[in-house]
Amino acid sequence: MNLSALGWNESFTAAFSPFSNAGLVPARVACEHKHAFELYSESGLVHAALTGKLLHEAQVRADLPAVGDWVAARLRPGEPSADIHAVLPRRTKFSRRAAGPRPDEQIVAANVDVVFLVTALDANYNVRRIERFLAVAWESGAQPVIVLNKSDLHPEPDRARREVEAIALAAPVVVVSALDHHCRDLFAPFLRIGQTLAFLGSSGVGKSTLINAILGEARQSTGEARISDSRGRHTTTRRELLLSESGVLVMDTPGMRELQFHDQGADVEETFQDILELAHACRFSDCSHRDEPGCAIQLALDEGRLDGERWASYLKLAREEAYATRKNDQAAARKERAVWKKINAGQRARRLWAQRNEVD
């Protein structure tokens, strides 16, 4: 396998330089099975495990490899396996808050060039959900593209496109039916050798069917959505980076029913630029946009230039972002305490060792 065809570039070359003289090789994570991995390397597909040192030094789950990551690995002589020693800095990452009470970060996709946010034009269609996914996508550093799939199930797909384009701003909108044999042509501008594409969205929106169309073969399992509520089963049960014969890398992910912000893991400002531009026109710089005189937001709401639901969505996401930031401050404090706990434990161990040697 050629590294450049796997997405390798000069920035990764520079990041890998400290490992180049240690007998390590660059490889890219194709799939994860708990702490076991499959890697793409110049030697082909290899199975890999984490070194104890990497596991010990990782403070949070996000410090460990995720699908799409580049790693420094040592190949085991005479067998198709390797040990992962380090994770190279991520160029882009799509993350969310992991399930549970602690605000841990879960890396959904790493080093992605284009992220396709897939929504089906059936009962799954929800503009507010698109805004939420778009906010996180902008923060990831990848180029978001909104895909409205199952256009054959919507009475007016062009109207849906216009509705989404009104909130998408700089993100392209693609309307498609994955069952159309020519749907791959709509993705042609994004299909370049070494380009990494990720498909994100709820279950049953047709991600796997679209991926099969792009790959040109049925590599991913697909399933029907329920007619009652258009929800689908999780036909994709793991994240996986697929290499097509054309040289395009495609990442499939399990459907996500929820997407909670982690840290400042959302670019609310980028998603709601129209609202920020209105806010700059307010008479007072500290306007709360409630009942102050000269409030451009309230005027736009009264005149119908700003949709009330979009304004409510902005307020909700902004509150979530602020809450995630506050929670992350606590998480950062815990991480620092954990670091010092390890340092102090090491110092105690060294003192005990020195005392024993003195007695001996």
DRENKOLKE-828104 format. One record per residue: x, y, z of N, C-alpha, C in turn. Coordinates in pm, whole numbers. Example, Ala and Ser with C-alpha at 12.3 -4.5 7.8 and 13.67 -1.06 7.14 Angstrom:
      nx      ny      nz     cax     cay     caz      cx      cy      cz
    1319    -569     780    1230    -450     780    1320    -330     780
    1285    -225     708    1367    -106     714    1290       3     787
This chain:
      nx      ny      nz     cax     cay     caz      cx      cy      cz
      84    -120       0       0       0       0      88     125       0
      52     223     -80     123     350     -86      69     443      21
     158     501     104     112     584     215      33     705     168
      75     769      59       2     888      11    -139     851     -30
    -158     730     -83    -291     686    -120    -378     660       3
    -314     646     119    -387     627     244    -412     759     317
    -371     871     256    -394    1002     318    -273    1064     382
    -155    1003     367     -32    1055     427       9    1184     357
      56    1282     434     103    1407     375     223    1461     454
     268    1580     418     389    1637     479     373    1662     628
     255    1700     672     235    1727     815     254    1599     897
     208    1486     844     228    1360     915     374    1317     909
     442    1347     797     585    1316     787     663    1388     896
     630    1516     918     699    1594    1021     667    1539    1160
     541    1500    1183     503    1448    1314     567    1313    1342
     596    1238    1237     652    1104    1254     804    1105    1272
     869    1216    1243    1016    1221    1243    1079    1172    1373
    1022    1197    1493    1086    1144    1615    1089     992    1622
    1003     924    1543     995     778    1550    1069     709    1435
    1114     788    1338    1170     729    1217    1300     654    1243
    1376     694    1346    1504     628    1374    1493     519    1480
    1369     491    1522    1349     390    1628    1297     258    1574
    1301     242    1442    1254     117    1383    1104     106    1372
    1034     219    1391     889     219    1381     846     258    1240
     725     221    1204     671     253    1072     536     322    1088
     498     410     993     365     471     999     258     375     949
     143     380    1012      29     298     970     -99     371    1008
    -208     336     941    -335     404     965    -438     305    1018
    -512     349    1120    -611     262    1184    -730     242    1091
    -755     115    1055    -868      81     969    -989      38    1049
    -966     -27    1163   -1076     -79    1242   -1029    -100    1385
   -1122     -92    1481   -1089    -110    1622   -1179    -217    1682
   -1118    -308    1761   -1192    -407    1838   -1146    -393    1983
   -1209    -305    2059   -1165    -272    2193   -1018    -227    2187
    -923    -304    2243    -783    -262    2239    -705    -336    2130
    -775    -402    2039    -710    -464    1923    -747    -383    1799
    -655    -374    1704    -675    -287    1589    -633    -358    1461
    -688    -309    1350    -640    -346    1218    -582    -220    1155
    -461    -232    1098    -390    -117    1044    -362    -135     896
    -371     -24     821    -319     -20     685    -174      27     693
     -84     -46     630      56      -7     627     113     -39     489
     236       3     466     300     -30     339     321    -180     323
     314    -253     432     326    -399     427     191    -467     408
      85    -388     398     -48    -444     384    -128    -428     512
    -234    -506     526    -319    -501     644    -257    -585     755
    -238    -524     872    -179    -597     985    -267    -580    1108
    -262    -680    1197    -332    -673    1325    -236    -612    1427
    -291    -534    1519    -203    -462    1612    -265    -454    1751
    -177    -435    1849    -219    -415    1987    -144    -295    2044
    -197    -238    2149    -133    -123    2214     -22    -170    2307
      84     -94    2313     189    -123    2410     142     -84    2550
     198    -149    2651     162    -115    2788     197      28    2822
     306      78    2765     348     216    2792     245     316    2740
     192     291    2619      92     381    2564     -35     378    2648
     -77     258    2691    -196     247    2776    -175     318    2909
     -55     306    2965     -28     367    3095     -25     519    3087
      31     570    2978      45     716    2967     -82     785    2921
    -178     712    2867    -303     773    2820    -385     820    2940
    -417     947    2943    -495    1003    3053    -645     984    3030
    -688     991    2904    -830     976    2869    -839     888    2745
    -959     840    2717    -978     751    2602    -936     816    2472
    -953     948    2460    -920    1017    2336    -770    1018    2308
    -687     981    2407    -543     972    2385    -504     844    2312
    -596     750    2303    -569     622    2237    -615     628    2091
    -571     535    2007    -605     543    1864    -754     531    1838
    -798     600    1734    -934     590    1683    -926     560    1534
   -1036     517    1477   -1037     485    1335   -1003     611    1255
    -908     599    1163    -863     713    1083    -732     771    1133
    -693     736    1256    -568     787    1312    -446     730    1239
    -338     808    1239    -207     759    1199    -130     727    1326
     -61     613    1326      12     570    1445     154     532    1408
     239     530    1509     375     479    1494     375     337    1549
     407     239    1464     395      98    1502     525      24    1474
     546     -84    1549     661    -171    1525     608    -305    1474
     648    -339    1352     605    -465    1293     678    -582    1359
     604    -690    1382     664    -809    1440     721    -895    1326
     850    -932    1335     914   -1006    1226     844   -1139    1197
     819   -1162    1069     767   -1290    1026     619   -1312    1048
     545   -1209    1091     401   -1226    1109     329   -1095    1077
     201   -1104    1033     127    -983     995      66    -914    1117
     149    -872    1209     101    -807    1330     201    -700    1373
     156    -614    1465     240    -501    1506     199    -453    1645
     283    -370    1703     254    -304    1831     249    -154    1808
     145     -90    1861     127      54    1844     195     127    1960
     291     213    1926     368     286    2028     319     429    2050
     260     492    1950     220     632    1964     112     666    1861
      35     769    1892     -66     823    1801     -16     958    1751
     -12     976    1620      31    1105    1565     -79    1210    1584
     -42    1338    1594    -143    1444    1610    -247    1439    1498
    -372    1457    1537    -482    1450    1441    -493    1582    1365
    -507    1570    1234    -527    1690    1150    -669    1741    1164
    -766    1651    1168    -905    1685    1195    -961    1575    1285
   -1066    1607    1358   -1133    1504    1439   -1279    1543    1457
   -1363    1443    1449   -1505    1458    1476   -1531    1386    1607
   -1567    1461    1710   -1585    1399    1842   -1717    1441    1903
   -1757    1364    2001   -1879    1395    2076   -1856    1356    2221
   -1948    1395    2307   -1939    1355    2446   -1986    1211    2458
   -1903    1127    2521   -1938     986    2537   -2054     972    2634
   -2128     862    2618   -2240     836    2708   -2188     815    2850
   -2267     858    2949   -2226     842    3088   -2218     975    3160
   -2199     972    3292   -2200    1095    3372   -2076    1182    3354
   -1961    1120    3315   -1838    1198    3301   -1830    1256    3160
   -1777    1379    3149   -1771    1445    3017   -1653    1399    2933
   -1641    1267    2913   -1529    1214    2835   -1553    1236    2686
   -1444    1255    2614   -1451    1276    2470   -1443    1143    2397
   -1533    1123    2302   -1530    1005    2216   -1497    1049    2074
   -1386     999    2020   -1347    1032    1884   -1430     945    1789
   -1512    1009    1709   -1597     936    1614   -1521     910    1484
   -1444    1008    1438   -1369     994    1313   -1248    1086    1319
   -1132    1037    1273   -1009    1116    1277    -951    1132    1138
    -889    1248    1116    -818    1278     991    -909    1262     868
   -1028    1319     880   -1126    1314     772   -1117    1443     692
   -1126    1432     559   -1125    1550     473   -1267    1606     453
   -1361    1517     425   -1500    1558     400   -1591    1471     486
   -1682    1534     561   -1778    1460     642   -1917    1481     583
   -1980    1371     542   -2115    1376     487   -2214    1356     601
   -2297    1456     623   -2400    1450     726   -2529    1403     657
   -2566    1278     679   -2673    1216     603   -2804    1221     680
   -2907    1271     614   -3043    1272     665   -3135    1216     558
   -3233    1138     600   -3328    1083     504   -3449    1174     493
   -3502    1187     372   -3620    1270     350   -3747    1189     375
   -3755    1133     496   -3875    1063     541   -3905    1115     680
   -3956    1032     768   -3987    1080     903   -3861    1117     981
   -3744    1077     933   -3617    1112     999   -3578    1258     976
   -3635    1321     874   -3594    1456     835   -3621    1556     947
   -3517    1626     990   -3528    1720    1100   -3421    1828    1083
   -3462    1948    1051   -3368    2057    1027   -3287    2090    1151
   -3351    2082    1268   -3281    2114    1392   -3168    2014    1419
   -3190    1886    1387   -3084    1787    1404   -2969    1817    1308
   -3001    1861    1188   -2897    1896    1092   -2811    2010    1147
   -2873    2109    1210   -2798    2219    1269   -2702    2168    1376
   -2747    2074    1458   -2662    2020    1564   -2541    1948    1504
   -2565    1859    1407   -2454    1788    1343   -2361    1885    1272
   -2417    1988    1210   -2336    2084    1137   -2244    2161    1230
   -2294    2196    1349   -2212    2270    1446   -2089    2190    1486
   -2106    2060    1509   -1994    1975    1548   -1902    1950    1428
   -1961    1937    1310   -1880    1912    1189   -1786    2029    1160
   -1834    2153    1172   -1747    2268    1147   -1629    2268    1244
   -1655    2232    1369   -1548    2232    1469   -1444    2124    1440
   -1485    2018    1370   -1394    1906    1344   -1277    1946    1255
   -1295    2047    1172   -1191    2086    1078   -1211    2027     940
   -1303    1932     927   -1334    1873     797   -1438    1958     725
   -1449    1938     593   -1550    2008     514   -1682    1934     526
   -1785    1997     585   -1914    1928     594   -1993    1939     464
   -2062    1831     431   -2154    1827     317   -2282    1762     367
   -2394    1828     349   -2523    1774     392   -2582    1690     280
   -2615    1566     312   -2672    1474     213   -2816    1444     253
   -2909    1482     165   -3051    1451     185   -3082    1328     101
   -3086    1213     167   -3105    1087      97   -3254    1050      91
   -3286     950      11   -3422     900      -8   -3513    1009     -65
   -3461    1081    -164   -3539    1188    -225   -3667    1135    -289
   -3670    1005    -322   -3789     946    -382   -3905     936    -283
   -3877     955    -153   -3982     945     -51   -4040    1081     -12
   -3987    1188     -69   -4034    1323     -34   -4114    1381    -150
   -4231    1440    -122   -4313    1494    -232   -4249    1612    -302
   -4165    1691    -229   -4102    1809    -287   -3955    1816    -243
   -3869    1731    -299   -3728    1732    -256   -3657    1864    -282
   -3697    1937    -387   -3634    2067    -413   -3667    2167    -303
   -3789    2159    -249   -3825    2248    -139   -3743    2215     -15
   -3721    2085      10   -3638    2044     123   -3496    2094     105
   -3446    2088     -19   -3311    2138     -44   -3301    2287     -10
   -3399    2365     -55   -3395    2509     -28   -3403    2537     121
   -3482    2458     192   -3496    2477     337   -3363    2450     408
   -3293    2347     365   -3166    2312     428   -3057    2409     384
   -3057    2451     258   -2957    2548     212   -2966    2678     290
   -3086    2711     338   -3104    2835     414   -3032    2830     548
   -3012    2710     603   -2943    2699     732   -2802    2643     716
   -2769    2591     597   -2638    2528     576   -2528    2629     552
   -2563    2747     499   -2468    2854     469   -2355    2803     380
   -2233    2780     431   -2120    2745     344   -2109    2596     315
   -2197    2514     370   -2190    2369     347   -2274    2332     225
   -2216    2258     128   -2295    2214      13   -2406    2120      56
   -2513    2115     -23   -2626    2027       3   -2645    1938    -119
   -2647    1806     -96   -2665    1709    -204   -2796    1636    -180
   -2884    1635    -278   -3011    1562    -271   -2998    1439    -359
   -3025    1322    -303   -2994    1199    -375   -3087    1087    -330
   -3100     987    -413   -3161     860    -375   -3054     754    -392
   -3019     687    -281   -2912     588    -287   -2947     471    -379
   -3076     454    -409   -3118     345    -497   -3101     380    -644
   -3074     508    -671   -3051     551    -810   -2912     505    -854
   -2904     437    -966   -2776     383   -1013   -2675     494   -1046
   -2724     616   -1066   -2635     727   -1103   -2602     816    -982
   -2638     775    -860   -2617     863    -745   -2469     888    -720
   -2382     793    -759   -2239     812    -737   -2187     935    -810
   -2249     971    -922   -2204    1087    -999   -2213    1216    -918
   -2310    1223    -825   -2326    1344    -744   -2212    1362    -646
   -2140    1254    -615   -2028    1261    -521   -1894    1274    -592
   -1896    1277    -724   -1773    1279    -803   -1675    1389    -761
   -1721    1512    -728   -1624    1617    -690   -1542    1584    -566
   -1589    1489    -485   -1520    1457    -360   -1439    1328    -368
   -1446    1258    -481   -1381    1127    -493   -1242    1142    -553
   -1145    1172    -467   -1006    1187    -511    -916    1090    -436
    -813    1044    -501    -722     947    -441    -659    1006    -315
    -662     928    -207    -607     973     -80    -702    1057       2
    -819    1089     -53    -918    1168      20    -995    1077     114
   -1016    1122     239   -1090    1044     337   -1228    1104     357
   -1329    1022     333   -1468    1064     347   -1531     990     464
   -1612    1059     543   -1684     995     653   -1833    1020     637
   -1913     920     667   -2058     931     661   -2113     922     803
   -2184    1027     844   -2241    1033     978   -2390    1060     970
   -2464    1004    1064   -2607    1027    1066   -2677     923    1151
   -2807     937    1164   -2886     844    1245   -2896     709    1176
   -2945     609    1249   -2967     477    1191   -3080     484    1088
   -3063     410     980   -3169     399     882   -3175     508     777
   -3077     598     776   -3081     707     678   -3015     667     546
   -2951     551     542   -2895     502     415   -2747     523     398
   -2672     538     508   -2528     561     496   -2459     445     426
   -2488     324     471   -2420     207     414   -2454     188     267
   -2578     217     230   -2618     204      89   -2542     305       3
   -2526     427      53   -2450     528     -19   -2303     488     -31
   -2249     432      76   -2109     389      72   -2090     279     -31
   -2182     184     -36   -2173      78    -137   -2176     135    -278
   -2258     241    -297   -2265     303    -430   -2133     369    -466
   -2068     434    -369   -1940     499    -395   -1830     396    -418
   -1832     287    -339   -1730     184    -354   -1749     102    -481
   -1873     102    -532   -1901      25    -652   -1926    -122    -626
   -1944    -158    -500   -1972    -297    -465   -2039    -301    -328
   -2109    -410    -299   -2184    -423    -174   -2089    -469     -63
   -2014    -375      -5   -1918    -407     101   -1984    -397     239
   -2085    -311     253   -2148    -287     382   -2289    -343     384
   -2328    -400     501   -2463    -452     516   -2563    -337     522
   -2681    -359     468   -2786    -257     469   -2913    -318     525
   -3002    -230     572   -3129    -276     628   -3239    -176     602
   -3363    -222     612   -3478    -135     590   -3512     -60     717
   -3557      65     701   -3605     141     816   -3749     102     844
   -3791     115     972   -3930      85    1006   -4021     186     940
   -4133     138     889   -4228     228     822   -4293     322     923
   -4315     275    1047   -4387     354    1147   -4317     484    1182
   -4184     479    1199   -4112     600    1241   -3985     624    1163
   -3960     544    1059   -3842     558     971   -3710     534    1043
   -3716     473    1161   -3591     440    1231   -3538     307    1180
   -3407     300    1170   -3344     178    1120   -3268     106    1229
   -3233     -19    1202   -3148     -95    1292   -3003     -57    1264
   -2917     -84    1361   -2775     -52    1346   -2709    -159    1259
   -2724    -148    1127   -2660    -245    1039   -2508    -230    1043
   -2459    -109    1068   -2315     -88    1091   -2292     -87    1241
   -2213    -181    1291   -2193    -194    1435   -2057    -145    1481
   -1970    -104    1389   -1840     -55    1428   -1793      49    1326
   -1698     131    1369   -1639     226    1276   -1532     154    1195
   -1529     184    1067   -1436     114     980   -1395     202     864
   -1267     203     834   -1213     279     721   -1194     183     604
   -1266     208     495   -1266     119     380   -1185     181     267
   -1105     101     204   -1023     146      92   -1083      95     -38
   -1121     188    -126   -1183     149    -252   -1076     127    -359
   -1115      58    -465   -1022      34    -576    -983     164    -646
   -1068     265    -636   -1039     393    -700    -942     478    -618
    -911     434    -495    -817     509    -413    -882     600    -312
   -1015     605    -307   -1087     687    -209   -1103     607     -80
   -1080     672      33   -1099     608     163   -1233     653     219
   -1316     557     259   -1451     587     305   -1470     529     445
   -1517     612     537   -1539     570     674   -1688     557     701
   -1728     437     744   -1867     414     785   -1871     416     937
   -1982     464     994   -1996     472    1139   -2134     424    1178
   -2149     368    1300   -2282     330    1347   -2371     453    1359
   -2501     431    1344   -2596     542    1358   -2591     604    1496
   -2606     734    1504   -2601     805    1631   -2737     866    1660
   -2802     819    1769   -2932     873    1805   -2919    1008    1875
   -2803    1031    1936   -2782    1159    2004   -2640    1207    1979
   -2620    1335    1993   -2489    1395    1971   -2473    1506    2073
   -2407    1472    2185   -2385    1570    2289   -2248    1633    2273
   -2240    1763    2300   -2115    1833    2282   -2015    1792    2389
   -1888    1785    2347   -1778    1765    2441   -1687    1885    2434
   -1646    1935    2554   -1557    2050    2559   -1621    2163    2480
   -1545    2221    2387   -1600    2322    2298   -1615    2257    2161
   -1668    2131    2163   -1673    2049    2043   -1784    2086    1949
   -1813    2212    1933   -1913    2255    1838   -1883    2398    1798
   -1898    2427    1673   -1877    2563    1625   -2014    2625    1599
   -2075    2670    1707   -2209    2727    1697   -2205    2856    1615
   -2099    2934    1630   -2089    3060    1556   -2086    3036    1406
   -2008    2934    1362   -1998    2906    1219   -2133    2862    1163
   -2208    2787    1244   -2337    2734    1199   -2444    2841    1194
   -2432    2942    1279   -2536    3045    1289   -2478    3184    1258
   -2403    3194    1150   -2343    3322    1112   -2449    3428    1087
   -2564    3389    1032   -2669    3485    1004   -2719    3552    1132
   -2728    3476    1239   -2774    3531    1367   -2667    3622    1426
   -2541    3584    1414   -2433    3668    1467   -2426    3802    1393
   -2450    3798    1262   -2449    3923    1184   -2562    4014    1229
   -2678    3956    1259   -2789    4036    1311   -2753    4096    1448
   -2689    4015    1533   -2655    4061    1668   -2559    4180    1664
   -2471    4184    1564   -2377    4296    1552   -2450    4427    1524
   -2573    4417    1474   -2649    4538    1442   -2730    4590    1560
   -2726    4520    1673   -2800    4566    1792   -2742    4699    1841
   -2827    4779    1902   -2784    4910    1950   -2679    4897    2060
   -2696    4799    2149   -2605    4782    2261   -2518    4658    2239
   -2389    4670    2268   -2297    4558    2245   -2324    4442    2340
   -2382    4469    2458   -2412    4363    2553   -2560    4326    2552
   -2624    4346    2439   -2767    4319    2426   -2796    4172    2457
   -2897    4146    2541   -2936    4008    2574   -3040    3955    2476
   -3083    4040    2381   -3179    4003    2276   -3315    3963    2335
   -3353    4034    2439   -3484    4006    2499   -3578    4125    2478
   -3560    4230    2559   -3652    4343    2547   -3580    4477    2540
   -3447    4474    2508   -3374    4600    2496   -3419    4677    2371
   -3419    4809    2380   -3451    4889    2261   -3340    4876    2158
   -3377    4873    2031   -3279    4864    1923   -3221    4725    1905
   -3290    4620    1952   -3241    4483    1937   -3271    4435    1795
   -3167    4409    1718   -3184    4365    1579   -3241    4223    1571
   -3213    4142    1671   -3265    4004    1672   -3416    4006    1687
   -3465    4081    1785   -3610    4087    1808   -3682    4150    1690
   -3619    4249    1627   -3680    4312    1510   -3690    4212    1395
   -3584    4133    1374   -3587    4033    1267   -3691    3925    1295
   -3709    3888    1422   -3812    3790    1458   -3951    3847    1430
   -3971    3974    1468   -4102    4037    1447   -4135    4050    1299
   -4034    4079    1218   -4057    4099    1076   -4052    3969     995
   -4022    3858    1063   -4019    3729     994   -3891    3702     917
   -3790    3788     932   -3662    3765     863   -3578    3659     934
   -3608    3632    1059   -3542    3527    1136   -3647    3431    1187
   -3630    3304    1152   -3725    3201    1192   -3715    3176    1343
   -3830    3173    1409   -3832    3154    1554   -3772    3022    1598
   -3794    2916    1520   -3738    2786    1556   -3586    2786    1542
   -3536    2857    1442   -3390    2864    1426   -3329    2942    1543
   -3393    3051    1585   -3345    3128    1699   -3345    3041    1825
   -3451    2964    1846   -3459    2875    1962   -3351    2767    1955
   -3323    2717    1834   -3218    2616    1817   -3081    2675    1852
   -3057    2799    1808   -2930    2865    1839   -2913    2880    1991
   -3018    2925    2060   -3008    2943    2204   -2980    2809    2274
   -3047    2704    2230   -3029    2573    2291   -2885    2522    2272
   -2833    2532    2149   -2698    2484    2123   -2593    2570    2192
   -2617    2701    2199   -2523    2790    2268   -2517    2757    2417
   -2633    2725    2477   -2635    2686    2618   -2559    2554    2638
   -2579    2460    2548   -2509    2332    2559   -2359    2350    2545
   -2318    2436    2453   -2175    2461    2434   -2114    2521    2560
   -2185    2618    2620   -2135    2681    2742   -2127    2580    2856
   -2228    2493    2866   -2228    2390    2971   -2113    2293    2951
   -2090    2251    2825   -1980    2159    2795   -1846    2220    2831
   -1831    2350    2808   -1706    2419    2842   -1683    2418    2992
   -1790    2445    3068   -1777    2443    3215   -1742    2303    3265
   -1807    2201    3209   -1780    2064    3249   -1636    2026    3215
   -1587    2075    3101   -1452    2040    3061   -1348    2100    3154
   -1377    2217    3212   -1285    2275    3309   -1265    2179    3426
   -1375    2114    3468   -1364    2018    3576   -1287    1894    3531
   -1314    1852    3406   -1243    1735    3353   -1093    1763    3342
   -1057    1886    3300    -916    1923    3290    -849    1919    3426
    -922    1964    3529    -866    1961    3664    -844    1817    3710
    -939    1728    3678    -922    1587    3715    -803    1525    3642
    -788    1560    3513    -676    1506    3435    -544    1551    3494
    -535    1678    3536    -411    1728    3595    -382    1658    3727
    -488    1634    3806    -468    1563    3933    -416    1421    3908
    -469    1357    3802    -425    1222    3769    -278    1219    3730
    -235    1322    3655     -95    1331    3616      -6    1342    3739
     -43    1431    3830      40    1450    3950      34    1330    4042
     -78    1258    4040     -87    1136    4120      15    1034    4072
      27    1021    3938     127     928    3883     269     975    3915
     292    1106    3903     425    1160    3933     462    1133    4079
     369    1161    4171     395    1140    4314     416     992    4346
     337     906    4279     354     762    4301     493     718    4256
     538     772    4142     672     738    4094     780     787    4189
     761     908    4245     860     961    4339     865     877    4466
     747     833    4514     743     749    4635     816     616    4609
     790     559    4488     855     432    4455    1007     448    4451
    1055     560    4397    1199     582    4390    1260     601    4530
    1185     671    4618    1235     691    4755    1245     557    4829
    1140     473    4812    1142     343    4878    1257     257    4827
    1280     264    4695    1389     187    4636    1524     235    4692
    1538     369    4704    1663     426    4758    1683     386    4903
    1572     387    4981    1583     349    5123    1624     204    5140
    1566     115    5056    1601     -27    5064    1750     -47    5032
    1799      24    4928    1939      12    4890    2032      60    5001
    1988     168    5073    2071     217    5182    2079     115    5295
    1962      49    5324    1961     -53    5429    2048    -170    5391
    2038    -211    5262    2119    -322    5215    2267    -287    5221
